[in-house]
Amino acid sequence: MTEVATPSPIQAEVILVGCGCPLRGMGWYHAVQMLGNECPSAKLCYIVEPWFLGAGASGPGGAEFAEFKSKAEADNQVGFYTSLSDVPPVTDGVKRLALISGRTIDNPRLLGEAIAAGCSVIYLEKPGATTVAELETMKKQAADANVEICMGYNKNVCKYVRNAREFAASTEGSHVTFVSNNTYENNASSLGECFERNAEGMLKNMAIHELALLASFYDVTVDNIESVEVDKAFSSMQTLAGPSGKEFTDFDKVKFTIKTKTGKQVSVQADRCGGATSYAMVSDADGNEVFRHCMPDEEDEANVSVLEAKYPGAMPYFFSQDPDYTTVKERVAKLCATGEEAKDIATIDIAISALQIAEYLTPMMQKELKA
């Protein structure tokens, strides 16, 4: 058995749950960032990966995972297990963090297993669960065990979001629009595959990050929404067949503005075929654009080139969002290790609000676009 690494007194002992395939899995990218010491407060000690340590070992990606496992065991003393229940008990005085990066549908079960494994903080990838009811049950379960849940909504700490918010705060009568773009081809085959693979729908998938921003920084909750204005000229909804032949109805692009009962106003625009650049835009009281910050910007692009050379063939979005993934993990790990507040990191309450907003908006916008 591999001798497992030991965290320092100012580090969290991290269990990564759900590594996935090297170059493709978000969990794998979390792992290489921690193994590269990019998150000083996080010591990756264990990886739980049931698929590639089980039935998937001989399938696609299995050989690549085996190579990654061998190197991580030898170079970093990482222990690999098929389930959380197999991970050794937490040592007295050690602060244990579970970073759960698997299938959303498995998260309620994995949360309970992580609590049983002695984790005091749990990092959940978005959206945390498939329904609001599940998230609320998970919140109670964690609270009863005195365990804190943090969410991997990395746009909460993005430079372009922060700069737009700061600019808007200094501009009287300003209005912020958060624009999220994907790089799918604008055809039935590409979008049909997208609709099936992300069957929870655009607002619970692609645009959930923006809804978390609204809940985090603009007091947007279902109860506090005064009005929703859908930009019908921009927005589009289609019913397309996925690879299985089954049909799925979803938005391929949407734009809407929310006004709250407490006097705030903010817009979101999301486009599956909008390209590789997302941004935040600030307009003045007359509707003229006065500020825009893109992701990636020039500084990020330079870092992207370095990472492309380091990890050839990896998913491109890993690289453009690399600094933000690091920031979220470091703040959550420091919270676990030292108790320091995880500034701007989304809580389970934000996740609940974001999912509630998605469930509220989706049928409303579908009705408007059908009219």
SULCORTA-V974186 format. One record per pair of residues at least 24 apart in sequence whose ideal C-beta (glycine too) atoms are under 8 Angstrom apart, sorted by sequence separation. I is the first residue (numbers start at 1). J is the second residue. D is the distance in whole Angstrom. If there is no record, write none. Layout:
i: {I,I}
j: {J,J}
d: {D,D}
This chain:
i: {96,97,98,99,100,101,104,182,230,231,296,47,95,97,98,100,104,105,122,124,126,230,231,295,84,95,97,104,108,115,120,121,122,124,125,126,180,230,231,295,53,90,107,111,115,120,121,122,123,124,125,126,180,229,14,16,19,53,54,85,89,90,119,120,121,122,123,124,228,229,11,12,14,19,20,53,84,89,90,108,112,121,123,180,228,11,12,13,14,15,16,18,19,83,84,87,108,111,115,180,228,229,10,11,12,14,15,16,17,18,21,47,49,85,107,111,227,228,11,13,14,15,16,20,44,45,46,47,48,49,50,84,85,115,178,227,13,15,19,45,46,47,48,49,50,84,225,226,44,45,46,47,48,225,226,8,46,48,178,225,226,234,7,48,224,225,6,24,31,35,224,5,7,48,111,220,224,231,5,6,21,22,48,5,21,28,35,218,220,276,4,23,31,35,46,219,4,22,218,21,22,35,195,219,21,214,220,276,22,195,197,219,19,22,196,218,220,191,195,196,207,192,196,202,203,218,19,191,192,193,199,201,202,192,193,196,201,202,101,192,203,161,165,188,196,198,202,214,188,195,155,195,214,42,153,154,155,195,153,156,192,155,156,211,155,210,153,153,156,210,151,191,207,153,207,206,186,206,17,202,15,30,130,202,2,5,30,5,15,27,4,5,127,3,4,27,2,4,26,27,2,25,2,13,127,1,2,127,194,13,15,17,20,127,191,13,14,15,17,18,19,20,126,191,12,13,14,15,16,17,18,126,4,12,13,14,15,17,18,12,14,16,17,18,126,7,186,7,178,180,184,185,177,178,179,180,181,182,184,175,176,177,178,179,180,181,182,183,175,176,177,178,179,180,182,175,177,179,182,183,17,181,183,180,181,179,181,104,181,17,181,180,15,26,179,179,179,15,178,179,177,15,176,177,176,177,256,176,177,175,174,175,12,174,175,256,174,171,173,174,254,173,175,171,172,168,251,165,167,164,174,163,164,249,160,164,251,160,161,171,160,171,167,168,167,164,163,216,237,164,237,163,216,235,215,222,221,225,237,160,220,228,236,237,159,160,212,216,222,230,235,160,215,221,222,225,230,159,221,228,232,158,160,220,228,232,159,212,215,222,230,212,215,230,214,159,212,211,212,215,211,214,211,208,211,208,211,208,204,207,203,204,203,204,201,203,204,203,201,158,159,159,158,154,157,155,154,157,154,157,156,154,154,157,153,152,150,150,150,148,157,148,156,157,156,156,150,153,153,151,152,150,151,150,151,150,151,153,149,153,149,151,151,153,123,123,142,123,139,138,139,121,135,139,121,121,120,135,136,135,128,132,135,129,128,132,124,127,131,132,126,129,124,127,128,132,127,99,127,99,97,97,97,96,95,95,32,29,29,39,42,23,38,42,29,33,41,23,24,39,40,23,24,39,42,23,26,33,38,41,33,41,39,30,34,41,29,33,41,41,30,14,12,11,12,12,12,11,10,10,7}
j: {120,121,122,123,124,125,128,206,254,255,320,72,120,122,123,125,129,130,147,149,151,255,256,320,110,121,123,130,134,141,146,147,148,150,151,152,206,256,257,321,80,117,134,138,142,147,148,149,150,151,152,153,207,256,42,44,47,81,82,113,117,118,147,148,149,150,151,152,256,257,40,41,43,48,49,82,113,118,119,137,141,150,152,209,257,41,42,43,44,45,46,48,49,113,114,117,138,141,145,210,258,259,41,42,43,45,46,47,48,49,52,78,80,116,138,142,258,259,43,45,46,47,48,52,76,77,78,79,80,81,82,116,117,147,210,259,46,48,52,78,79,80,81,82,83,117,258,259,78,79,80,81,82,259,260,43,81,83,213,260,261,269,43,84,260,261,43,61,68,72,261,43,45,86,149,258,262,269,44,45,60,61,87,45,61,68,75,258,260,316,45,64,72,76,87,260,46,64,260,64,65,78,238,262,65,258,264,320,67,240,242,264,65,68,242,264,266,238,242,243,254,240,244,250,251,266,68,240,241,242,248,250,251,242,243,246,251,252,152,243,254,213,217,240,248,250,254,266,241,248,209,249,268,97,208,209,210,250,209,212,248,212,213,268,213,268,212,213,216,270,212,252,268,216,270,270,252,272,84,270,84,99,200,272,73,76,101,77,87,99,77,78,200,77,78,101,77,79,101,102,78,101,79,90,204,79,80,205,272,94,96,98,101,208,272,95,96,97,99,100,101,102,208,273,95,96,97,98,99,100,101,209,88,96,97,98,99,101,102,97,99,101,102,103,212,94,273,95,266,268,272,273,266,267,268,269,270,271,273,265,266,267,268,269,270,271,272,273,266,267,268,269,270,271,273,267,269,271,274,275,110,274,276,274,275,274,276,200,277,114,278,278,114,125,278,279,280,117,280,281,280,119,280,281,281,282,361,282,283,282,282,283,121,283,284,365,284,282,284,285,365,285,287,284,285,282,365,280,282,280,290,280,281,366,278,282,369,279,280,290,280,291,290,291,291,291,291,344,365,293,366,293,346,365,346,353,353,357,369,293,353,361,369,370,293,294,346,350,356,364,369,295,350,356,357,360,365,295,357,364,368,295,297,357,365,369,297,350,353,360,368,351,354,369,354,300,353,353,354,357,354,357,355,354,357,355,358,358,355,358,357,358,358,359,358,361,362,362,362,321,323,324,324,321,324,324,324,327,325,328,328,327,328,331,328,328,328,332,335,335,344,336,344,345,345,346,342,345,346,345,346,345,346,346,347,347,348,350,347,351,348,350,351,354,328,329,348,332,348,348,349,332,348,352,335,336,336,351,352,352,348,352,355,351,351,355,348,351,355,356,351,355,351,354,355,359,355,329,358,332,332,333,336,336,336,337,311,314,315,326,329,311,326,330,318,322,330,313,314,329,330,314,315,330,333,315,318,325,330,333,326,334,333,325,329,336,325,329,337,338,329,333,333,333,334,336,337,337,337,338,337}
d: {6,5,5,4,5,5,7,6,7,4,4,7,6,7,7,7,6,6,6,6,6,7,7,6,7,8,7,6,5,7,8,7,7,7,8,6,6,5,8,7,6,7,8,5,7,6,5,5,5,6,4,6,6,6,5,6,5,8,6,6,8,4,7,7,8,7,8,7,6,5,8,6,6,8,8,5,4,6,8,7,6,7,6,7,7,6,6,6,5,7,7,7,4,7,6,6,6,7,5,6,6,8,7,7,7,6,4,5,5,7,7,6,7,7,7,7,7,8,4,5,7,8,7,8,7,8,7,7,8,8,5,7,7,5,5,5,8,6,7,7,5,5,5,7,6,5,6,5,6,7,8,7,7,8,6,7,6,6,6,6,5,7,4,6,5,7,8,7,8,7,5,6,7,8,8,6,6,8,8,8,8,7,7,5,4,7,8,8,6,7,5,7,7,5,5,6,7,5,7,6,6,8,8,5,6,7,7,7,8,6,8,6,7,5,3,5,7,7,6,6,7,4,6,6,8,5,8,6,5,6,6,5,5,5,6,7,8,8,8,7,8,6,6,5,6,8,7,6,7,4,4,8,7,7,8,8,7,5,6,6,7,7,7,7,6,5,4,8,6,7,7,6,6,8,4,6,8,7,6,6,7,6,7,7,5,6,6,4,6,8,6,7,8,6,7,4,6,4,5,7,7,8,5,7,6,8,8,8,6,5,7,6,7,5,6,7,8,7,7,6,8,8,6,7,5,5,5,5,5,5,4,7,8,7,7,8,7,7,3,4,6,7,6,8,7,6,4,8,7,8,5,7,8,7,8,7,8,7,5,6,5,4,5,5,5,5,5,8,7,7,7,7,8,8,7,7,6,8,7,6,6,3,5,8,5,8,7,8,6,7,5,5,7,7,6,5,7,7,5,6,7,7,6,5,7,8,7,6,7,7,5,5,7,7,8,7,6,6,6,7,6,3,8,6,7,5,7,8,5,3,7,7,7,8,8,6,8,6,6,7,5,8,8,8,5,7,8,7,8,6,6,5,6,7,8,8,5,8,5,4,7,7,7,8,7,6,5,5,5,8,6,5,5,7,6,7,5,7,7,6,7,6,7,6,8,7,7,6,4,5,5,7,5,7,8,8,8,8,4,7,4,7,8,6,5,7,6,6,7,8,8,5,4,8,7,6,8,5,6,8,8,8,5,6,6,7,4,5,6,6,8,8,5,7,8,6,8,5,7,7,5,8,5,7,7,5,6,8,4,7,8,5,4,7,7,7,7,7,7,8,4,6,5,8,8,7,7,5,5,7,7,6,6,7,6,4,6,6,6,5,7,6,6,8,4,5,8,6,7,5,7,8,7,7,7,6,6,7,8,8,7,6,4,8,5,5,7,7,8,6,6,7,5,7,5,8,6,5,7,5,7,4,6,4,4,7,8,6,8,4,6,4,6,7,7,8,7,7,5,7,7,7,4,7,8,4,4,5,6,6,8}
